[in-house]
Each structure stands twice: as C-alpha cells, then as structure tokens.
Amino acid sequence: MHKQISLLGSAVATTQTGVTIATIDAPKVRQIHKEGEVNISAYFPADVKASLRMVQAKTGNNVKECLGEALGDLFRKHNVLVPVELEEGR
C-alpha cells in the first residue's frame, strides 16, 4: 500500500510497509540580478546608511550609482584599475 502525504509544497513523504521516505525537490537556483554581476555587501553603523541616503537625495543617484562612484574613487586613490562599468556610471 502506497500513501503519499503532501508536506510544505514540494516535499512528499511516501510510506511503504512502515518505512517513511521523504523526498524534496532541489532548491531553485537563485536568479542573478544581471548577467556578469556579483553581490558585494558589508555591515556598517546605521549612521552610514543615513549619510548614504543624504547623498542619494542630493545627487538623485541610486545606491548602486553612489557606491560605484565611491569605489571608483577608492580604486583611483590606490592606483588600481577602475572597471569600465564604473567609469561609465553604470
């Protein structure tokens, strides 16, 4: 006798002669925001976020553009190659 019980969406438990087997679908692959891009993140004090928001308000740029500008300045300061995408303001 086979009995299938649905658990949390894609998980299924099958009972066969007293033995329970649980199967779960493989996790979905996370969607990449844009092809060729990676996420870079860090934790900062809340005041840093407030300051970043002030820069956004003054410039009209989004977070990505503001951080791209800051990273470009950092790379130039240390004489490191600045990726073309940062130079173009992408």
N, C-alpha and C positions, 0 to 999 in steps of 0.2 A: 504494500500500500504506500503510495507516494502522496505526501501532503505538502503543499507549498504555502508559506506564510509570507506576506509582504512586510518588509521591515524598512522603514525610513527610505522610501523611494526605490532606489535601485538594488538594495540589499535583499537577498532572498535566502530563507532558511529552508532546507529540504530535510524531512525526516524519513529515514528508511530503516525499518526494523530496529527502532530505538536509537539510531545514530543520527545526530544532527550535523549537517554540513552547511556552513554559511558561505555564501559567495557574494562578493561585492564588485561592482564594475570598477574598472580602473579610473582613477581620478581624471577629470577633464584637464587637458593641457591649458595652462593659463594663457590668455591672449596677450600677445606682445603689443604694447601701445602703438608703436610704429616700428616697422621693419628696420633693423640696423641700430636700434636704440636700446639702452640699458637703464635701469633704475639705479640712481646713486642717492643714498639717504643718510641722514645723521640726526642725532638728537641735540637740541640746543635749549637754553633757557627760554621761557615764554617771551621775554623782552626782545629776543632776536626776531621772533615771528612778528611781533608788533612793529618793530623797525622795518622789517621787510614789507609789511602791509603799507606802511607810510611811504616807502619808496614806490610801491605799486601805485598808490594814489597820486603821487606827484608826477610820475612818468607815464602812467597809463599802460605800462607793461605788465604782463602776467608773471607769475612766479618763475616759470621756466626761462623767460627772457631776462629777468633780473639776475637769476643765479648764473645764467650763461654769461652775462656781462661781467659779473664778479669773478667767475672762473677764468674768463679771458684775461682780465686784469692780473689775476694771480699768476697765470702762465707767463704773461709778458714780463712781470716783475722778476720771475725766476728764470727767464730766458729759456722757456720751454715752448715747443711747437704749439701754436694755437690752432686747433682744428678749424677747417674752412667753415664748417657749420656755425661756429661761434662768431667768426668774423662777419658772416653774412647776417647775423642776428636772427638765425633760425630758431 
